[in-house]
Amino acid sequence: MVPGNEEEEEKEKEKEKEKEKEKEKEKEKEKEEEEEKEKEKEKEEEEEKEEEEGLAGSHPDRHSQEVPVPLALPLEFSIRVWG
């Protein structure tokens, strides 16, 4: 066997290993992206369900977003008006 040939074969094997690693990384990235998309879809579905429940008026989070109306006037206001 020629020593130069063995070195070239080793280099080719290393290049192939690197390519395989890159492919694995790409697959992992794709899996992560798919997982993120699935999570987003689940969130959207949950939001839609909450909206539907909120329309019925049974969802407590919807009530907390409403602006609270003060039941009594502040003391300063009553003093100024009725002085």
Buried (B, 14 or more C-beta within 10 A) or exposed (E): EEEEEEEEEEEEEEEEEEEEEEEEEEEEEEEEEEEEEEEEEEEEEEEEEEEEBBEEEEBEEBEEEEEEEEEEEEEEEEEEEEE
